[in-house]
Amino acid sequence: MLGLPEETDEDVIGIAELAQRIVDLYYQTPKENRAPSIQVSLSTATFVPKPFTPFEFEPQATPEEIDRRQRLIMDNIRSKKIRFSYHQQPVSALEAVLARGDRRVGRVIYTAWKKGCTLDSWDEHFKPRLWDEAFEECGIDKSFYANRRRDYDEIMPWEHLDYLVSKKFLIREDQKAHNAETTRSCREGCSGCGISQKYGGVYCGAAKKSGSAADKV
C-alpha cells in the first residue's frame, strides 16, 4: 500500500528491500533444496480513504506524490528477479472521489457514462480524459473530495447512515494511528466503538457491566 497516513520514504523503500530479502534468501538456500528459478512479484495499491473507517478524514496523496513514491520503489529495486506492478494513479484518484463524494458527484458519473465511460475497472476500458471532461463540465474539483483532509466536526455526506460505530470512536482511532498506537482486540476488552449500545454479546455485555470504554462513546 502506498500513501497511507504518516508514511515515510523509509517505509516506501522498505517495500523494495523486503522483495530483495526474499531473492537473497533464495540464493542462500542450497541449490538442491530450491526451485530452478525465482520471480518475485511486487505489487502496490494506492491508499483510498473510505467512509466508515478511521481514515475517512484523511486525504489521498496527490497524483504527483504517488508517482514519486512509485518511482522511489523502482529506483530501489536491485534485482531483475523482482517484477514491480502498481495501480494506475488516475484510477486510484477516481476511486477516492467516488468513495467520499456527495450527491453532486452523481452528475459527474452520469455525464461520464453519456460520454462512453463503462467497464472502468478494466484498464483497457478506462478513459481518464473523458472522466476529466465530465468533472470539468459539472464544475467539480476532484481534489476537493480526494486530496483534502476533513475536519473532525465536518458533516460527512454519509453521516445520516447508522452503521453502529460512533464517529467519536473513528476520531479516536485516527488519532491513535497518527501516534502509532494500537487498539486491543475485542476479545481483550471493549474499546467503545459504539456497537454495544445497540447489541450486547459476550464481550460487549461484560464491558457495559464493568463501566468500560463502551459507556463513554
Secondary structure, DSSP 4 states (H G I P E B T S, - for coil): -BS-TT--HHHHHHHHHHHHHHHHHHHHS-GGGS-S---EEEEE-B----TTSGGGGSPPPPHHHHHHHHHHHHHT---TTEEEEE--HHHHHHHHHHHH--THHHHHHHHHHHTT---TTSTTT--HHHHHHHHHHTT--HHHHHS-PPPTTSPPTTTTS--SS-HHHHHHHHHHHHTT-----TTT-----SGGGT---HHHHHHHHHT-GGGG-
